[in-house]
Amino acid sequence: MKIAIPAKGQDITSPFEQRFGRTRWFIVVDADSRDWKAYSNDTNMQAVQGAGIQTAQRLADLAVDTVISANVGPKAFRTLKAAGIRIFMGTADTVEQALTLFQEGRFPEASDANVESHWV
C-alpha cells in the first residue's frame, strides 16, 4: 500500500502539513517496508485555483492508494474518490507519527470533505 502524507519538508521526520492541495511536499510511504520518497507539490501550491484537484490527480498518477490529511476540500475529495484513493483524516506532529497513528487505526476514514470549497 502506498500512502501519501502532506509534509512541510522533504523527509519522513518532517512536520506534518495541515493543508492538502497547497502542501509544499508529499511523502509517499510504502506501508509494509516503510520505504519513502518525497514529491514536490510546488506547482500546485501556487495554483490560482484547482490546487486540490491537481494535487489529487498527481497522487493518482503516482499510484497512491491512501491519503492521510487533516483537511480535504470537496473537489479534491471527489477526485481522490474517483481515482479509488482512500482518505483518512487526522493530524500529527510529524509525517512519521502520522504514519504510525494511521497504522494503529487511530485515523478514521473520511466519508466527505471537511472544509468548504474555496472557489464557488
PyMOL commands that set and color helices and strands:
alter all, ss='L'
color gray80, all
select helices_A, chain A and resi 42-45+51-61+74-82+95-103
alter helices_A, ss='H'
color red, helices_A
select strands_A, chain A and resi 2-7+25-30+36-40+66-69+86-89
alter strands_A, ss='S'
color yellow, strands_A
deselect
rebuild
show_as cartoon
